[in-house]
Amino acid sequence: MIDESDKSIVGILGEIEKEIAQWHERIRVKEAEAEVLHLEINELNTELSRFQTDYHLKVGILYAELDRIKLQIEEYRYRCEELKKRQKATAEDLGKIEEEIENNFSEQRRRADNTNEETEQAKRDYEQYQQHDQQKEELDPELLKDIKALFRKLALQYHPDKAQDEQEKERFHDIMAAINDAYENNDIETLREYMLQAEKENEIRKEELSEKLERLKTDYDTMLNILDNLKRELSQLTESKTYHLRDSVEQAKQEGRDLLEELAKDVKQEISKSRTVLDELIDGYKSMIENVSN
């Protein structure tokens, strides 16, 4: 027969279980919001990366060429001005001028070399995106749905803000990188493996009811913090120059215009004008060094 003290304990446990269920529900609602935001941010990042690659191949590469021509113009103007300062320039003077150009324009040349590397990277990215899109088209819609569902849950499970210490935060960062990579490559097997790992980690944690209640309250605060960070991250993406340029391109497309093509056309015209200036400078410089003595 249950005495009054036992009934009191049962009543207290019942109240704790009820409160635990309430906190579970609160967390579930916030987790659902976070899962949607995680996916939205990931897909928007991918879309903007693709747009940046497209922009670079169509317009950015032209701006890079224009910058190189403008740099050459600056260098030849420097050559001509320095030669004018020397009434009787010698071959040694020409060598010194080239050394000065090497020193004075080294930073601009470095940036030009970096731009060339960015162009090559954009080409590689474009090929990768094409291959990814082709593979995605071949996937079963239900499989894609499962991949998205797994990604949403894992992105939340291993969000660095949920880490208990710095060591675990570093581990979560590594896991998130692997999860993002698996999602981008439609690697459902890797996502499933991480989900099994997550389930095992959750099973290992055994708690008393009172401990579980306190942990859930902490988890709820963590979820609010995660949501704030995700909303901030999404806001930063939607306020970025790349996002607004992409929107302008999409708006122009609805109007029957190709904004990137228009931008490319304008840059090509500027390139043509700059080439004319450069050719004139080169011809002038060649005339100036014809009488240079050895």
Buried (B, 14 or more C-beta within 10 A) or exposed (E): EEEEEEEEEEEEEEEBEEBBEEBBEBBEEBBEBBBEBBBBBBEBBBBBBBBBBBBBBBBBBBBBBBBBBBBBBBBBBBBBEBBEEBEEBEEEBBEBBEEEBEEEBEEBBEBBEEBEEBBEEBBEBBEBBEEBEEEEEEEEEEEEEBBBBBBBBBBBBBBBBBBEEEEEBEBBBEBBEBBBEBBBBBBBEBBBEBBEBBEEEEEEEEEEEEEBBEBBBEBBEBBBEBBEBBBEBBEEBEEEEBBEBBEEBEEBEEEEEEBBEEBBEEBBEBBEEBBEBBEEBBEBBEEBBEEBEE
